[in-house]
Amino acid sequence: MTTTEEIIKPLSDPEVVEHFKKAGEIADQVMTKLVQQCKPGQKVSLLCTRSDNLIAKKLNALDLDEEITKGVSFPTSISFTEMAGYYSPLSGKDIKTIEKGDLLKIDLGVQIDGYSAIVNQSIVVGNTETNPVTGDIAKLLSTGKKIMSECIANMRPGVTNTAITKIITDIEKESEIKMVTDVYSHSMEKGVEEGARKIAMTGNKELKVEKITFVENEIYTLDVMLTTGNGKLHVSDHRPTIFKRDKKKAHQLGTKAGRQVLSYVKRNHLNFPFHTKEFKSIDRAWFGCKECTKVGLFIPFSTQQGSKNEPIVNFKATIMILADETVKVTGIYEPPMFLDLTEKVAEKKEETNQNENEKKKETEEKKKKNVKGKGRGRGKGRGRGRGNKKGKGRGRGKNKNKNKKKKKKK
């Protein structure tokens, strides 16, 4: 376990590089398997458990010294269309079944000796060459990939985080999509899920990020999240199942359940997130997590979502900034993606034509009404007058027809 007295080795150390790369390799292997299993009829809770078990199995097969810690650095979650992330329900409480056409965001992480590799892929269930993704989701997937590749291509020693933010906002404007607000990319440090150095992934001026310059031998997790909505998120009704210990906080707990949960997390998870399914008694674990959260010892990863019927796409990759190149540690495996970006254009043209036809129709109807109300029925009341069948005007002026009728009566 990492302590404050421990000397943290630099990224340039071959052993550290090897741990990062191996963790990334396992993360991508598990992601590959999981993407293949995301088929109609499958339960998310079962898939997430299989994924975390496969991570443990692959880590146990490694020839590592006993004192080297290893495990899941972020529990697997599979979030649906409007969700931003962290949906990893408990078995028995999983009410969602995967269906064809679902947009899924798959998130997971692996750590070796405290060096964590995170990955997130967005997929559409049933996406094939003969059944391509179309419309807004296709545009989001394409734009998300573009932002990720542009960020990696430009993250070099000497470049600033603000320069990367500008690249993102420029693509955002061109693509007419919206980056999800309050999203950061961050450096990776030993034993923690998020490092201190950050990159704002949106031009939101409310995000306070210290300007930094990238240097050789740094590692970051890039987090690209975009939507067709307004970019704002809110907490859903789903009960959180993923938590993280806040190592800066200390508090004397009043219940045995709380103390047991905290003790278990300290022994087994360093400062990485964990899932309540690990505990034998789920109810007891939830009670303990609830107490720890209340006093600030735990931070819950609540399932968040955006605007109704507005899809969210997310890509994460862990990268290494080296002297002469920036390389992916995770996200090397990319699920096959078949997109048809022409349909959105066709839809827009069709919508434009439809609007124009409706306007023409309205104009013609107005002309017909005006013709019916013309003649002598409008008199001086043309400003607001609309003639009726009898030719009576509704204008403010005097009506000539009424004057004629009065003359006849005389």
Number of C-alpha atoms within 10 A of each C-alpha: 15 15 9 6 6 8 8 13 11 14 19 12 10 10 12 19 18 14 19 25 22 22 30 29 19 21 30 26 17 21 27 15 13 19 20 10 11 23 17 14 11 14 18 25 24 14 19 24 20 16 22 21 15 18 26 16 12 15 21 12 8 10 7 13 8 7 8 10 19 24 25 27 27 25 25 29 27 27 24 23 22 22 26 27 24 26 29 27 27 20 14 7 10 14 11 13 13 18 16 13 15 19 25 27 25 26 26 26 29 29 29 25 20 26 25 32 34 29 26 28 23 25 24 26 19 18 18 13 12 8 12 15 25 15 16 18 23 22 22 23 22 17 21 26 13 13 22 17 11 15 18 20 12 15 24 21 18 11 14 17 21 19 15 20 17 15 16 23 18 12 18 19 11 9 13 13 20 21 28 25 19 16 18 20 21 20 19 24 20 20 23 21 24 19 16 10 19 23 25 25 28 25 17 15 8 8 15 10 14 12 13 14 14 16 16 17 16 20 27 25 27 24 22 25 23 27 27 21 19 15 20 15 18 13 15 14 10 14 17 23 22 25 24 23 23 16 12 7 10 11 9 9 16 10 12 11 20 21 16 15 20 19 11 11 17 14 10 14 21 22 22 25 23 23 20 22 18 10 13 9 11 13 12 17 21 20 16 22 28 20 20 28 18 11 13 16 22 21 17 21 19 20 24 20 24 23 17 10 10 17 22 32 32 24 22 23 23 29 26 26 21 18 12 9 14 21 16 18 25 29 22 15 15 14 15 11 16 16 20 15 17 12 15 16 11 12 12 11 12 12 12 12 12 12 12 12 12 12 12 12 12 12 11 12 12 13 12 12 14 16 12 16 21 19 14 15 26 27 21 17 17 16 11 13 20 21 23 16 10 10 18 21 28 21 18 14 15 15 19 15 17 14 10 10 10 9 8 7 6 5
